[in-house]
Amino acid sequence: MSEIRILHAADLHLDSPFEGLPAGKAALRREEQRALLSRLSELARQERVQLVLLAGDLLDSDHSYFETGEELCRCLAGMGAPVFIAPGNHDFYTEKSPWTRLELPGNVYLFTENRIRGMELPALGLRVYGAAFNEKRSGPLLSGYHAERVYGVRNLLVLHGELCARQDSPYNPITEQELRECGMDYVALGHIHKASGLLRAGDTWYSWPGCPEGRGFDETGEKSVNLVTLSDSGACQLETRCIALRRYEELRVDVTGADPLLAVHTLLPDETVRDIYRVTLTGETDEAPDLNRLRVNLSELFFELQLRDETRIRRSLWEKAGDDTLRGLFLKKLRRKYDEAPDEAGRRAIEQAARWGLAALDRREEAVRHDDP
């Protein structure tokens, strides 16, 4: 046996709708996803990997665009190594799925059955195992499975699924005991969008690379793919490579006693223009922050910006509830409801009503928006 170098990626979700973005920017992001394929292919060549394992959800749904399929096939052909794909719950394999419409290149093997099968790669001293989702759900595929061990041959498995102590997950639940007993040297997994790092169960190494590029604020921060090196001794080394073009980031800014625009500028990193940010204002204020002013002054610093106002009205503001004015009468009525609210959630809702009302009284239409999607 000799050292083997593997590129392991999953969960590209090509042709995602990007529903949180304006239509034009969503279309641009889908184009950029296709460009992600080229960077993945280039990485495989640069790193001279001998094997590529793609662990499912390469496509976001069965409504993929024609040009996406063309680009996928072109980039797979350019990997310079055998490629094994295990379809997941988003790109599950059926006779009517996009997989059957693609002319996959000769270096690509697509697992199509909902049971683990193996392929021999004698030139590399490998057996590569895998399975496919055949619908949006899959029962446990690794349960009771054990690959034959042959001297001089390493066993690899590519699979879409999640680590679960219980077997009732609809997404191919896998246990540590099953990983320990499956007879694999390395298991390349997909489905979990957060990178796991290199893990081990008995003699089996395994990992989730996470998604290579975020698609929403539930996938913030730097994303990557895995480069895995298996040595003759059975040791395993994992390196990550970032090939993403943009990142999703969240920033919380306390604006208590400060100008909101200055407070945001103070906390912003230097390089944000390529990224999608959600900026949330917190703290106590006398009046609602002017989100329109913030948007006008900040938008050019980002690919896309979302603003949220989670500030709280200073308690001293309620003192004006006794004034013989329209503002005073409005606050007096709301203060009574605030005092009678049964819980914190109710009090926060009433504070928000006060914020909206005061903004309207001051003719600040944009500031009425508590959450700017």
Summary of the structure (lengths in Angstrom):
residues: 373
radius of gyration: 26.2
end to end distance: 54.8
largest distance: 90.5
contacts: 1201
relative contact order: 0.11
helix: 30%
strand: 24%
